[in-house]
Amino acid sequence: MKKGKSAVDQGLERRSAGRPAGRILRLGLPKGSLQQATIEKMAKAGFNIRVSDRSYIPYVDDEELEVRLIRAQEVSRYVEHGYLDCGITGRDWIEENGSKVHEVGEFLFSKATRQPARWVLAVPERSPIRAPRDLAGKRIATEVVNLTRRYLKRHGVRAEVEFSWGATEVKAHELVDAIVELTETGSSLRANHLRIVDTLLESTPRLIANQRAWEDAWKQQKIRTLALLLQGALEAETKVGLKMNIAEERLAGLLKA
C-alpha cells in the first residue's frame, strides 16, 4: 500500500485505470442516512442504480457514469482531491471539512422529508442552559467539531468540544452538558427529553464538482445534465398531471376558466 493514501483512495484509482480518458464521470453518492433517498431521486431523474449488499460500487445504467457509495462525511474530501469528479453530500459536511469544491446545485430533500436537516444545540429539558453564552466552560459532544467550534467563536464563548462517535443524545444526560446533533423533525430529541437551544446550520444535499473536472468541457456538461435532471425530478414531485377528453371547440373556454 502506498504511504499516505488510504485503501479507499487506492481502490478508486485502480478501478478507474484502463477507462477511456475523459469519457467516464466518477460520481460519489452518500452512503448512510441519505443513501436511499438519493438513489430514489436518481431513479426519478432517469438513472437506475442497483446496490449489492456487499459492494460499495453500484450498477448504474449509464455507461458514462461510475458510481461509488461513500460516507456523506467523506464525499467532499474525495471530490476536492480528485478521486471523484463530482458527488452528492450535505452542505454540513462541505463546511465541516472546509472542502474547496465547485457547488453545482442544491436539492431540497432529506432522509424522510422535503425539508432541510438542521444541526441544533440541544440540552436536557431541565438544563439551566438557555443561550449560547451559558455554554462557557461546558463540555459539548458532536460529530461536527469544526462547525461547533466556529459557532462558539462567533458567540465569543469558550467551551470544550469533543467528537462523538454516535448515540450522542444519550450523552447529554450524564456525560456532557450539551450536544450538537442533526435533526429533521426533532422527534428523536423529544423522545430523549432534550430541548433545542439554537440552530447552528440548516443543511441540504448539494451536487459538488472537483475544480479540475469542472474545467473539462465534457465532464462539466455531464454534471450540468445530471443536476438538471435531478432538479426536474424534484420539481415534478410537487406537481400533478391531469388528462381529459374535451372537444376542441371547448378547449379555449376551458383554458380561460
C-alpha positions in Angstrom: 0.0 0.0 0.0 1.3 3.4 -0.9 2.1 5.5 2.1 -0.2 8.5 2.6 -3.2 7.0 0.8 -6.0 5.0 2.3 -7.2 1.7 0.8 -10.3 3.5 -0.4 -8.2 6.1 -2.2 -6.1 3.4 -3.9 -9.2 1.4 -4.8 -10.8 4.3 -6.6 -7.6 4.8 -8.6 -7.2 1.1 -9.5 -10.8 0.7 -10.6 -10.6 3.8 -12.8 -7.4 2.6 -14.6 -8.0 1.5 -18.1 -11.1 3.5 -18.6 -11.3 5.8 -21.7 -9.8 9.1 -20.7 -12.3 11.9 -20.3 -15.3 9.8 -21.1 -16.1 8.5 -17.6 -17.6 10.6 -14.9 -16.9 9.4 -11.3 -19.9 10.2 -9.1 -19.9 9.8 -5.3 -23.3 9.1 -3.7 -23.8 9.3 0.1 -23.8 6.0 2.0 -25.9 6.0 5.1 -28.9 8.0 6.1 -29.2 9.8 2.7 -28.5 6.8 0.6 -32.0 5.5 -0.1 -33.5 9.0 -0.7 -30.7 9.9 -3.1 -31.0 6.7 -5.1 -34.7 7.2 -5.3 -34.2 10.7 -6.6 -31.6 9.4 -9.1 -34.2 6.9 -10.4 -36.8 9.6 -10.9 -34.1 11.5 -12.8 -33.6 8.5 -15.2 -30.6 6.8 -13.6 -31.4 3.3 -12.4 -28.9 2.3 -9.7 -28.7 -1.2 -8.1 -26.7 -1.7 -4.9 -25.3 -5.0 -3.8 -25.3 -5.7 0.0 -21.6 -6.4 -0.1 -20.4 -3.8 -2.6 -19.8 -0.1 -2.5 -19.7 0.0 -6.3 -23.3 0.1 -7.5 -24.5 -0.7 -11.0 -25.9 2.2 -13.0 -27.5 2.0 -16.4 -25.3 4.8 -17.9 -22.0 3.7 -19.4 -20.6 7.1 -18.9 -21.0 7.0 -15.1 -19.0 5.3 -12.4 -20.9 5.4 -9.1 -19.3 5.0 -5.7 -21.0 4.8 -2.3 -19.0 6.9 0.1 -20.0 8.1 3.6 -21.5 11.5 3.3 -18.9 12.8 5.7 -16.1 12.0 3.2 -17.6 12.7 -0.2 -16.5 16.4 -0.3 -12.9 15.4 0.5 -12.7 12.8 -2.2 -14.2 15.3 -4.7 -11.8 18.1 -3.6 -8.8 15.8 -4.1 -10.0 14.5 -7.5 -10.6 10.8 -6.6 -14.2 11.6 -7.6 -15.2 14.1 -10.3 -18.4 15.0 -8.5 -20.6 13.9 -5.7 -23.8 14.5 -3.7 -23.4 15.4 0.0 -24.8 17.8 2.5 -23.8 21.4 2.9 -22.9 20.5 6.5 -20.1 18.1 5.6 -18.7 20.5 2.9 -18.4 23.2 5.6 -17.2 20.8 8.3 -14.4 19.6 6.0 -13.6 23.0 4.6 -13.6 21.5 1.2 -12.7 23.6 -1.8 -15.1 22.4 -4.5 -17.4 23.8 -7.1 -21.0 23.8 -6.0 -23.3 22.9 -8.9 -26.8 22.6 -7.4 -28.8 22.4 -4.2 -31.6 19.9 -3.8 -34.4 20.2 -1.2 -34.8 16.7 0.3 -33.5 14.8 3.3 -33.8 11.3 4.8 -37.5 11.4 5.4 -38.9 14.8 4.4 -38.5 17.6 1.8 -37.2 20.0 4.4 -33.6 20.9 5.3 -31.9 19.0 8.1 -30.7 21.1 11.0 -27.7 20.9 13.3 -29.0 22.1 16.6 -27.6 22.8 20.0 -29.6 20.7 22.5 -29.6 20.2 26.3 -31.7 18.2 28.8 -35.1 19.7 29.4 -34.2 20.8 32.9 -30.8 22.2 32.0 -30.1 25.8 33.0 -28.5 26.4 29.6 -30.8 28.8 27.7 -28.5 30.6 25.3 -25.0 30.2 23.7 -23.4 32.3 26.4 -24.4 29.7 29.0 -22.0 27.2 27.4 -18.9 28.9 28.8 -16.7 26.3 30.4 -19.1 23.5 29.5 -18.5 20.3 27.5 -20.3 19.6 24.2 -20.4 16.3 22.3 -20.9 16.3 18.5 -19.9 14.8 15.2 -19.3 18.3 13.7 -16.5 19.5 15.8 -15.3 22.2 13.4 -18.8 23.7 12.9 -19.4 23.7 16.6 -16.1 25.4 17.4 -16.8 28.1 14.8 -20.2 28.6 16.3 -18.8 29.1 19.7 -16.2 31.5 18.4 -18.9 33.6 16.7 -20.6 33.9 20.1 -17.3 34.6 22.0 -17.7 31.5 24.1 -15.0 29.1 25.3 -16.1 25.6 25.8 -14.8 22.1 25.4 -15.9 20.3 22.2 -15.4 16.5 21.9 -16.1 14.3 18.9 -19.0 11.9 19.3 -19.0 8.5 17.5 -22.7 8.1 17.9 -25.6 7.8 20.3 -25.0 11.5 21.0 -28.5 12.1 22.5 -27.8 9.7 25.4 -24.6 11.5 26.4 -26.5 14.8 27.1 -27.9 13.5 30.4 -24.8 12.2 32.1 -21.6 12.6 30.2 -21.7 16.2 28.7 -23.5 19.4 29.3 -24.9 19.8 25.7 -24.8 18.2 22.3 -24.9 19.5 18.7 -26.9 17.0 16.7 -28.6 16.6 13.4 -32.4 16.6 13.3 -35.2 16.7 10.7 -38.3 16.8 12.8 -37.0 17.0 16.4 -38.8 13.8 17.3 -35.7 11.9 18.4 -34.6 14.8 20.6 -38.0 15.0 22.2 -38.0 11.2 22.8 -34.7 11.6 24.7 -36.1 14.6 26.7 -33.9 17.1 25.1 -34.6 20.8 24.4 -33.3 22.7 21.4 -31.5 25.9 22.4 -30.3 27.1 19.0 -29.8 26.1 15.3 -26.2 26.2 14.1 -26.8 25.3 10.4 -29.5 24.2 8.0 -28.2 21.6 5.5 -29.5 20.4 2.2 -27.9 18.0 -0.3 -25.6 19.6 -2.8 -24.1 18.4 -6.1 -20.4 19.4 -6.0 -17.7 19.0 -8.5 -13.9 18.8 -8.4 -12.4 22.1 -9.8 -10.3 20.4 -12.5 -13.2 18.2 -13.5 -15.4 21.3 -13.9 -12.8 22.8 -16.3 -13.2 19.7 -18.5 -15.9 20.6 -21.1 -17.3 17.1 -21.4 -17.4 16.5 -17.7 -18.9 19.8 -16.9 -21.7 19.2 -19.5 -22.3 15.7 -18.0 -22.5 17.2 -14.5 -24.8 20.0 -15.6 -27.1 17.5 -17.2 -27.2 15.4 -14.0 -28.1 18.5 -12.0 -30.8 19.5 -14.4 -32.4 16.0 -14.4 -32.3 15.8 -10.6 -33.8 19.2 -10.2 -36.5 18.4 -12.7 -37.3 15.2 -10.9 -37.6 17.0 -7.6 -39.9 19.7 -9.0 -42.1 17.1 -10.6 -42.8 15.6 -7.2 -44.7 18.8 -6.3 -46.9 18.8 -9.5 -49.9 16.8 -10.6 -50.7 15.7 -14.1 -54.2 16.0 -15.4 -55.6 14.3 -18.5 -59.1 14.8 -20.0 -61.0 14.3 -23.2 -62.6 17.5 -24.4 -63.9 18.8 -27.8 -61.5 21.1 -29.5 -64.1 23.9 -29.8 -64.5 23.9 -26.0 -60.7 24.0 -25.2 -60.3 27.8 -25.4 -63.1 28.4 -22.9 -61.7 25.8 -20.5 -58.3 27.3 -20.5 -59.7 30.7 -19.6 -61.7 29.3 -16.7 
